């Protein structure tokens, strides 16, 4: 397999895993009330789940190990 093919496969795998994992992580954040509470320093006006980067990290780590 050529280098660009493995890089493309890793990128596609990371994208698909991220699409599948992120909703699960958001549901966990809602279930356990892991929110970022707005205050005068924040831009958002409602509570926002704080675990958005976890899904991205897990999908990146799995796709990196697979390739």
WOURKA-V384552 format. One record per pair of residues at least 4 apart in sequence whose ideal C-beta (glycine too) atoms are under 6 Angstrom apart, sorted by the first residue. I is the first residue (numbers start at 0). GAP is how many residues later the second one is. D is the distance in whole Angstrom. If there is no record, write none. Layout:
# WOURKA-V384552
i:I gap:GAP d:D
i:I gap:GAP d:D
This chain:
# WOURKA-V384552
i:0 gap:4 d:5
i:0 gap:5 d:5
i:5 gap:61 d:5
i:9 gap:53 d:5
i:9 gap:57 d:4
i:12 gap:50 d:4
i:13 gap:45 d:5
i:13 gap:46 d:6
i:13 gap:49 d:4
i:16 gap:4 d:6
i:16 gap:42 d:4
i:16 gap:45 d:6
i:17 gap:4 d:6
i:17 gap:37 d:6
i:17 gap:38 d:6
i:17 gap:41 d:4
i:20 gap:34 d:4
i:20 gap:37 d:6
i:20 gap:38 d:6
i:21 gap:33 d:4
i:24 gap:26 d:5
i:24 gap:29 d:5
i:24 gap:30 d:4
i:25 gap:23 d:5
i:28 gap:5 d:4
i:28 gap:20 d:3
i:28 gap:22 d:5
i:33 gap:16 d:5
i:34 gap:12 d:4
i:35 gap:12 d:5
i:35 gap:14 d:5
i:36 gap:10 d:6
i:37 gap:4 d:5
i:37 gap:6 d:5
i:37 gap:7 d:6
i:43 gap:4 d:5
i:52 gap:4 d:6
